[in-house]
Structures are given as C-alpha cells and as structure tokens.
Amino acid sequence: MRRPHVVPLSRQAIEILREQKQETGDFNTPWVFPSQVKPRDPMSNNTILFAIGRLGYKGRMTGHGFRALAMTTIKERLGYRHEVVDRQLAHAPANKVDRAYDRAQFLEERTFMMQDWADYLDLIAERGEVPPIIRQSNPRAAFMRY
C-alpha cells in the first residue's frame, strides 16, 4: 500500500519467521520469502499459486483468498469487529472523510486477535476439523468496544 503498516504477530508466526530466516540466511536478501531464481527479488505470485495448486486447491483458492478467509473467520468464529480485522489487513477506510480523519490502529486488540487466530488454526490442525465454536462476542475484544 506504499505506507507504513504495523503488524502484530502471534507466537506461532514469529516462530515461522525465525525458521524462515534460517532458510534464507545465506541468500543475502531483504525478503522473508525471496524468489529462488533471483533471491534479491520477492517470491512471485505464480509461486504462491503453484504451491496452492500442489496443496490440492487449484482453481478453488488464491493468495488473496486467504485474506478473505481470515477476515470472515476472525469475524464470525472469533467475534472480532470488522474495523479491527480491516486494519490488520492494511485496508484503508472506505470513504474520504474516514481516510482523512480516522487514524485508529487498534494495535492492542489486533495483538490479541492475531494470537487468537493462530491458536484457532492450531486447534483446527490438532482436531483435523473446524471446531464448532462461534462466539457472539469475544471477551478480550469487548474491552475495546466502549
């Protein structure tokens, strides 16, 4: 988006980034996921699409589709407000007035949200199925509402 964006990360995401740094440490690259052909360049969208295809989701999922999946699931299953998820995804406010005046980042709530999201994904992986829990209101998210 060509503007600074602070991204709170879960413990699990930080561990993945540490592991990835070990993988790319010899490439002398500024990218977390560099191109294998040109390590000074980022991984291409085609590489991501190819990986999604190898996972069995060709034609059913895209890289951006994971953003939509996260937004929907975090709102419906974990009970977080749209604005909070929206800011985590680096979306700008929809109208001119909000873009001009609304600079809220929701950092504390986003930090809780990202840990809750990672824990939820771990739970799915552990059970091998989507847990049947839908929270109407996330207790940790609620403290920020009033």
MODELLER restraints for C-alpha pairs under 7 A, 6 or more apart:
rsr = mdl.restraints
at = mdl.atoms
rsr.add(forms.Gaussian(group=physical.xy_distance, feature=features.Distance(at['CA:5:A'], at['CA:90:A']), mean=6.69, stdev=0.5))
rsr.add(forms.Gaussian(group=physical.xy_distance, feature=features.Distance(at['CA:7:A'], at['CA:88:A']), mean=6.64, stdev=0.5))
rsr.add(forms.Gaussian(group=physical.xy_distance, feature=features.Distance(at['CA:8:A'], at['CA:110:A']), mean=6.55, stdev=0.5))
rsr.add(forms.Gaussian(group=physical.xy_distance, feature=features.Distance(at['CA:8:A'], at['CA:111:A']), mean=5.12, stdev=0.5))
rsr.add(forms.Gaussian(group=physical.xy_distance, feature=features.Distance(at['CA:8:A'], at['CA:114:A']), mean=6.89, stdev=0.5))
rsr.add(forms.Gaussian(group=physical.xy_distance, feature=features.Distance(at['CA:9:A'], at['CA:111:A']), mean=6.71, stdev=0.5))
rsr.add(forms.Gaussian(group=physical.xy_distance, feature=features.Distance(at['CA:9:A'], at['CA:114:A']), mean=6.06, stdev=0.5))
rsr.add(forms.Gaussian(group=physical.xy_distance, feature=features.Distance(at['CA:10:A'], at['CA:114:A']), mean=5.52, stdev=0.5))
rsr.add(forms.Gaussian(group=physical.xy_distance, feature=features.Distance(at['CA:10:A'], at['CA:115:A']), mean=4.55, stdev=0.5))
rsr.add(forms.Gaussian(group=physical.xy_distance, feature=features.Distance(at['CA:10:A'], at['CA:118:A']), mean=6.41, stdev=0.5))
rsr.add(forms.Gaussian(group=physical.xy_distance, feature=features.Distance(at['CA:12:A'], at['CA:118:A']), mean=6.59, stdev=0.5))
rsr.add(forms.Gaussian(group=physical.xy_distance, feature=features.Distance(at['CA:20:A'], at['CA:32:A']), mean=6.90, stdev=0.5))
rsr.add(forms.Gaussian(group=physical.xy_distance, feature=features.Distance(at['CA:21:A'], at['CA:32:A']), mean=6.91, stdev=0.5))
rsr.add(forms.Gaussian(group=physical.xy_distance, feature=features.Distance(at['CA:27:A'], at['CA:39:A']), mean=6.22, stdev=0.5))
rsr.add(forms.Gaussian(group=physical.xy_distance, feature=features.Distance(at['CA:29:A'], at['CA:39:A']), mean=5.98, stdev=0.5))
rsr.add(forms.Gaussian(group=physical.xy_distance, feature=features.Distance(at['CA:29:A'], at['CA:40:A']), mean=5.21, stdev=0.5))
rsr.add(forms.Gaussian(group=physical.xy_distance, feature=features.Distance(at['CA:31:A'], at['CA:42:A']), mean=5.91, stdev=0.5))
rsr.add(forms.Gaussian(group=physical.xy_distance, feature=features.Distance(at['CA:33:A'], at['CA:42:A']), mean=6.15, stdev=0.5))
rsr.add(forms.Gaussian(group=physical.xy_distance, feature=features.Distance(at['CA:33:A'], at['CA:43:A']), mean=5.63, stdev=0.5))
rsr.add(forms.Gaussian(group=physical.xy_distance, feature=features.Distance(at['CA:34:A'], at['CA:40:A']), mean=6.77, stdev=0.5))
rsr.add(forms.Gaussian(group=physical.xy_distance, feature=features.Distance(at['CA:34:A'], at['CA:41:A']), mean=5.84, stdev=0.5))
rsr.add(forms.Gaussian(group=physical.xy_distance, feature=features.Distance(at['CA:34:A'], at['CA:42:A']), mean=4.30, stdev=0.5))
rsr.add(forms.Gaussian(group=physical.xy_distance, feature=features.Distance(at['CA:34:A'], at['CA:43:A']), mean=4.70, stdev=0.5))
rsr.add(forms.Gaussian(group=physical.xy_distance, feature=features.Distance(at['CA:35:A'], at['CA:41:A']), mean=5.62, stdev=0.5))
rsr.add(forms.Gaussian(group=physical.xy_distance, feature=features.Distance(at['CA:35:A'], at['CA:42:A']), mean=5.12, stdev=0.5))
rsr.add(forms.Gaussian(group=physical.xy_distance, feature=features.Distance(at['CA:35:A'], at['CA:43:A']), mean=4.07, stdev=0.5))
rsr.add(forms.Gaussian(group=physical.xy_distance, feature=features.Distance(at['CA:35:A'], at['CA:44:A']), mean=6.67, stdev=0.5))
rsr.add(forms.Gaussian(group=physical.xy_distance, feature=features.Distance(at['CA:48:A'], at['CA:63:A']), mean=6.60, stdev=0.5))
rsr.add(forms.Gaussian(group=physical.xy_distance, feature=features.Distance(at['CA:49:A'], at['CA:62:A']), mean=6.34, stdev=0.5))
rsr.add(forms.Gaussian(group=physical.xy_distance, feature=features.Distance(at['CA:49:A'], at['CA:63:A']), mean=6.79, stdev=0.5))
rsr.add(forms.Gaussian(group=physical.xy_distance, feature=features.Distance(at['CA:52:A'], at['CA:58:A']), mean=6.16, stdev=0.5))
rsr.add(forms.Gaussian(group=physical.xy_distance, feature=features.Distance(at['CA:71:A'], at['CA:85:A']), mean=6.11, stdev=0.5))
rsr.add(forms.Gaussian(group=physical.xy_distance, feature=features.Distance(at['CA:74:A'], at['CA:80:A']), mean=6.15, stdev=0.5))
rsr.add(forms.Gaussian(group=physical.xy_distance, feature=features.Distance(at['CA:74:A'], at['CA:117:A']), mean=6.79, stdev=0.5))
rsr.add(forms.Gaussian(group=physical.xy_distance, feature=features.Distance(at['CA:75:A'], at['CA:81:A']), mean=6.22, stdev=0.5))
rsr.add(forms.Gaussian(group=physical.xy_distance, feature=features.Distance(at['CA:75:A'], at['CA:82:A']), mean=6.58, stdev=0.5))
rsr.add(forms.Gaussian(group=physical.xy_distance, feature=features.Distance(at['CA:76:A'], at['CA:134:A']), mean=6.65, stdev=0.5))
rsr.add(forms.Gaussian(group=physical.xy_distance, feature=features.Distance(at['CA:77:A'], at['CA:133:A']), mean=6.58, stdev=0.5))
rsr.add(forms.Gaussian(group=physical.xy_distance, feature=features.Distance(at['CA:77:A'], at['CA:134:A']), mean=4.51, stdev=0.5))
rsr.add(forms.Gaussian(group=physical.xy_distance, feature=features.Distance(at['CA:77:A'], at['CA:135:A']), mean=5.84, stdev=0.5))
rsr.add(forms.Gaussian(group=physical.xy_distance, feature=features.Distance(at['CA:78:A'], at['CA:134:A']), mean=6.67, stdev=0.5))
rsr.add(forms.Gaussian(group=physical.xy_distance, feature=features.Distance(at['CA:78:A'], at['CA:135:A']), mean=5.77, stdev=0.5))
rsr.add(forms.Gaussian(group=physical.xy_distance, feature=features.Distance(at['CA:78:A'], at['CA:138:A']), mean=6.15, stdev=0.5))
rsr.add(forms.Gaussian(group=physical.xy_distance, feature=features.Distance(at['CA:79:A'], at['CA:135:A']), mean=5.55, stdev=0.5))
rsr.add(forms.Gaussian(group=physical.xy_distance, feature=features.Distance(at['CA:79:A'], at['CA:136:A']), mean=5.68, stdev=0.5))
rsr.add(forms.Gaussian(group=physical.xy_distance, feature=features.Distance(at['CA:79:A'], at['CA:137:A']), mean=4.89, stdev=0.5))
rsr.add(forms.Gaussian(group=physical.xy_distance, feature=features.Distance(at['CA:79:A'], at['CA:138:A']), mean=4.86, stdev=0.5))
rsr.add(forms.Gaussian(group=physical.xy_distance, feature=features.Distance(at['CA:80:A'], at['CA:138:A']), mean=6.41, stdev=0.5))
rsr.add(forms.Gaussian(group=physical.xy_distance, feature=features.Distance(at['CA:80:A'], at['CA:141:A']), mean=6.16, stdev=0.5))
rsr.add(forms.Gaussian(group=physical.xy_distance, feature=features.Distance(at['CA:84:A'], at['CA:106:A']), mean=6.14, stdev=0.5))
rsr.add(forms.Gaussian(group=physical.xy_distance, feature=features.Distance(at['CA:84:A'], at['CA:110:A']), mean=6.33, stdev=0.5))
rsr.add(forms.Gaussian(group=physical.xy_distance, feature=features.Distance(at['CA:87:A'], at['CA:105:A']), mean=6.44, stdev=0.5))
rsr.add(forms.Gaussian(group=physical.xy_distance, feature=features.Distance(at['CA:88:A'], at['CA:110:A']), mean=6.67, stdev=0.5))
rsr.add(forms.Gaussian(group=physical.xy_distance, feature=features.Distance(at['CA:92:A'], at['CA:99:A']), mean=6.61, stdev=0.5))
rsr.add(forms.Gaussian(group=physical.xy_distance, feature=features.Distance(at['CA:93:A'], at['CA:99:A']), mean=5.16, stdev=0.5))
rsr.add(forms.Gaussian(group=physical.xy_distance, feature=features.Distance(at['CA:109:A'], at['CA:141:A']), mean=6.14, stdev=0.5))
rsr.add(forms.Gaussian(group=physical.xy_distance, feature=features.Distance(at['CA:124:A'], at['CA:130:A']), mean=5.31, stdev=0.5))
rsr.add(forms.Gaussian(group=physical.xy_distance, feature=features.Distance(at['CA:124:A'], at['CA:131:A']), mean=6.46, stdev=0.5))
